[in-house]
């Protein structure tokens, strides 16, 4: 102010800028509060504040958002069984969801698709002839009826098989009268058999049969695809007709089973046996 030089000396100090770096991790679906914002995405965020020395202070945030793991599983059980999932015993088909905690403390989602396998129910019809047998699940069956068995199918579940078994018989009735057989067996086919030889009688295929040779006879009867054979019956063939070579002879008694007396009106031309 007097016009003379005046010297002013300033001691200037530069305060260093303060920078702070932060790292944070949050779970997907949550948020992180930073500089007045709710952050939900991974990234690098910066905020500037007034430091204690009056200078700017920078804060750098490295934010990581951990995604929630999603696990999908599929399972199948047999009808009547249950499946343990998230503390429940499930018995119905459907889609089920469970939220679990990972080692990082975040939610983990598990989606279960549950299928119910139904048992295979099969009905089988079978027909056999009387005297035959039918093998069913280790059993030998000989009677008509409804039989049920359970076994493990290829899918691991119980499978039920119902057998409707019919045993066809050949009902018949044999009448022997005056040396003639008559068979009552409906619309059946017949074959008469000589029990003494074990051979069929040629041409004897009707429901009636009159043997011309003394012996034992039976009949084979076929009806509805089944064949049965009767017992053997003895037939003695007798005749009250006079042979042409011995006119004027008598036989008493006639017919005869044991002894008979033959009277001739003339000498026999050959020996009688």
C-alpha atoms as one frame of an Amber mdcrd trajectory, in Angstrom:
protein
   0.000   0.000   0.000   3.159   2.359   0.388   4.283   1.514  -3.121   7.058
  -0.759  -1.952   7.466  -4.440  -2.832   5.811  -6.874  -0.459   6.648 -10.588
  -0.628   4.112 -13.306   0.220   5.280 -16.891   0.621   2.701 -19.689   0.411
   3.410 -23.222   1.647   1.138 -25.418  -0.558   0.413 -29.018   0.411  -1.273
 -31.417  -2.014  -3.417 -33.917  -0.145  -3.470 -37.356  -1.799  -6.788 -38.599
  -3.154  -8.227 -41.454  -1.078  -9.460 -44.449  -3.141 -11.128 -47.422  -1.486
 -11.943 -50.681  -3.277 -14.730 -52.933  -1.997 -15.730 -56.434  -3.061 -19.174
 -57.826  -2.368 -21.168 -60.898  -3.345 -24.928 -61.224  -3.219 -27.401 -63.954
  -4.209 -29.552 -63.624  -7.286 -32.865 -62.099  -6.331 -31.386 -59.892  -3.603
 -29.890 -56.364  -3.814 -26.861 -54.472  -2.554 -27.192 -50.905  -1.271 -24.443
 -48.616  -2.551 -24.374 -44.835  -2.865 -28.128 -44.635  -2.433 -28.832 -47.322
  -5.026 -30.073 -50.891  -4.712 -27.772 -52.836  -7.005 -28.966 -56.209  -8.404
 -26.430 -56.876 -11.192 -22.781 -57.829 -11.162 -20.386 -55.008 -12.092 -17.990
 -52.285 -10.976 -19.579 -49.276  -9.310 -17.896 -45.991  -8.239 -18.956 -43.371
  -5.688 -17.195 -40.123  -4.682 -17.449 -38.772  -1.160 -15.829 -35.877   0.790
 -12.844 -37.234   2.651 -11.810 -36.179   6.163  -9.134 -33.928   4.667 -11.708
 -32.087   2.626 -10.690 -33.830  -0.600 -12.695 -36.224  -2.711 -12.651 -39.848
  -1.594 -13.406 -42.499  -4.205 -15.008 -45.828  -3.352 -14.921 -48.579  -6.021
 -17.301 -51.527  -5.557 -16.749 -54.864  -7.290 -20.168 -56.503  -7.029 -20.751
 -60.168  -7.893 -24.264 -61.618  -8.132 -24.333 -65.374  -7.649 -27.050 -66.961
  -9.814 -29.448 -69.371  -8.161 -28.644 -72.943  -9.293 -31.513 -74.703 -11.074
 -31.507 -78.475 -11.015 -34.083 -80.534 -12.915 -34.606 -84.181 -12.052 -37.038
 -86.807 -13.302 -38.212 -89.820 -11.321 -40.703 -92.649 -11.768 -42.397 -94.759
  -9.121 -44.939 -97.568  -9.234 -48.558 -96.847  -8.393 -49.015 -97.278  -4.658
 -45.408 -96.324  -3.841 -44.161 -92.918  -2.638 -41.221 -90.648  -3.462 -39.429
 -88.639  -0.735 -38.793 -85.048  -1.857 -38.078 -81.978   0.293 -39.544 -83.591
   3.383 -42.660 -84.900   1.627 -43.767 -88.349   0.513 -45.197 -87.805  -2.954
 -47.693 -90.286  -4.436 -49.138 -88.280  -7.360 -47.607 -87.520 -10.734 -46.687
 -83.869 -11.287 -43.987 -81.189 -11.231 -42.664 -80.225  -7.790 -40.283 -77.381
  -6.834 -38.060 -77.013  -3.794 -35.837 -74.057  -2.765 -32.700 -75.092  -0.936
 -29.666 -73.218   0.411 -26.257 -73.627  -1.221 -22.953 -73.520   0.628 -22.802
 -69.804  -0.226 -26.107 -69.227   1.505 -28.041 -68.633  -1.706 -31.274 -70.270
  -2.823 -30.983 -73.362  -5.002 -34.037 -74.463  -6.972 -34.718 -78.133  -7.631
 -37.533 -79.044 -10.046 -38.805 -82.611  -9.864 -40.901 -84.223 -12.608 -42.543
 -87.259 -11.032 -44.138 -90.007 -13.131 -46.422 -92.748 -11.831 -46.046 -96.114
 -13.561 -49.338 -97.966 -13.739 -49.407-101.751 -13.320 -49.962-103.832 -16.428
 -53.194-105.802 -16.089 -53.511-108.622 -18.616 -56.357-111.092 -19.121 -55.603
-114.427 -20.786 -58.180-116.943 -21.950 -57.231-120.593 -22.369 -59.088-123.828
 -23.093 -57.896-127.362 -22.431 -59.514-130.774 -22.625 -60.474-132.791 -19.590
 -57.463-134.843 -18.533 -54.997-132.222 -19.756 -53.274-129.565 -17.636 -52.332
-125.901 -18.060 -49.132-124.387 -16.640 -49.625-120.944 -15.087 -46.977-119.135
 -13.027 -45.539-122.395 -11.742 -48.930-124.020 -11.121 -50.357-127.007 -12.957
 -54.074-126.342 -13.409 -56.659-128.964 -14.294 -59.939-127.280 -13.285 -61.946
-124.505 -14.929 -61.789-121.198 -13.082 -60.359-117.697 -12.790 -56.737-117.596
 -11.656 -54.699-114.486 -10.824 -50.932-114.107 -10.611 -48.588-111.199  -9.942
 -45.068-110.808 -11.290 -42.547-107.996 -11.774 -42.793-106.352 -15.203 -39.921
-104.857 -17.190 -40.575-101.430 -15.630 -40.030-102.887 -12.155 -43.682-102.632
 -11.116 -46.094-105.385 -10.249 -48.031-106.758 -13.190 -51.243-108.744 -12.741
 -52.257-111.555 -15.081 -55.778-112.980 -14.895 -56.301-116.381 -16.487 -59.770
-117.503 -17.551 -59.336-121.258 -17.873 -62.001-123.475 -19.402 -61.739-127.257
 -19.213 -63.853-128.883 -21.906 -65.273-132.284 -21.106 -66.950-134.782 -23.424
 -70.163-135.877 -21.734 -71.620-139.079 -23.131 -73.807-142.016 -22.291 -73.536
-145.553 -23.749 -76.474-147.933 -24.000 -75.949-151.609 -24.891 -79.118-153.352
 -25.881 -79.523-156.601 -27.805 -75.897-156.565 -28.874 -76.043-152.996 -30.249
 -74.224-150.004 -28.762 -75.826-146.549 -28.839 -73.830-143.462 -27.780 -75.523
-140.255 -26.695 -72.947-137.435 -27.055 -74.536-134.610 -28.992 -72.929-133.534
 -32.232 -69.773-135.585 -31.753 -67.602-137.798 -33.963 -67.131-141.467 -33.114
 -64.694-144.300 -33.733 -65.364-147.750 -32.328 -62.364-149.722 -31.131 -61.730
-153.420 -30.632 -60.213-153.497 -27.154 -58.809-157.002 -27.687 -56.647-155.845
 -30.599 -56.399-152.166 -29.724 -57.313-151.286 -33.301 -60.202-149.202 -34.679
 -63.050-151.162 -36.208 -63.043-150.276 -39.927 -66.062-148.216 -40.938 -67.464
-148.100 -37.399 -67.824-144.302 -37.040 -71.484-143.876 -36.215 -73.308-143.303
 -32.943 -74.563-146.899 -33.090 -72.505-150.021 -33.505 -73.386-153.719 -33.656
 -70.331-155.977 -33.354 -70.280-159.087 -35.528 -67.520-160.759 -33.504 -67.626
-161.589 -29.816 -65.172-159.426 -27.877 -64.529-156.235 -25.912 -65.321-152.884
 -27.497 -64.984-149.197 -26.632 -65.698-145.961 -28.457 -63.539-142.864 -29.002
 -65.625-139.682 -28.889 -64.451-136.293 -30.236 -66.394-133.161 -29.321 -65.302
-129.487 -29.454 -61.735-130.494 -30.226 -61.476-132.879 -27.269 -61.333-136.656
 -27.437 -62.173-139.207 -24.773 -62.519-142.966 -24.806 -65.116-145.031 -23.011
 -64.546-148.142 -20.965 -64.433-151.484 -22.727 -67.652-153.510 -22.838 -67.890
-157.237 -23.524 -70.286-158.367 -26.229 -71.088-162.010 -27.052 -72.409-162.434
 -30.555 -75.129-165.150 -30.873 -77.534-166.082 -33.642 -80.867-167.940 -33.841
 -80.671-168.388 -37.612 -80.259-171.939 -39.030 -77.092-172.440 -41.080 -77.642
-173.568 -44.631 -75.654-176.794 -44.233 -77.829-178.201 -41.400 -81.492-178.017
 -42.219 -83.806-179.616 -39.744 -81.645-179.010 -36.627 -82.662-177.533 -33.307
 -80.718-175.762 -30.570 -81.925-175.553 -27.008 -81.788-173.255 -25.272 -81.372
-170.516 -27.879 -79.667-168.203 -27.272 -77.300-170.051 -24.952 -74.359-168.870
 -22.830 -72.871-172.053 -21.382 -74.296-175.409 -22.565 -76.689-176.117 -25.422
 -78.217-179.267 -26.941 -78.158-179.672 -30.716 -80.604-182.163 -32.308 -80.204
-183.143 -35.970 -82.831-184.823 -38.163 -80.067-186.421 -40.279 -76.423-187.344
 -39.771 -74.048-184.418 -39.991 -71.835-184.243 -43.063 -68.911-182.905 -40.981
 -67.813-182.725 -37.384 -69.536-180.060 -35.334 -67.395-177.867 -33.119
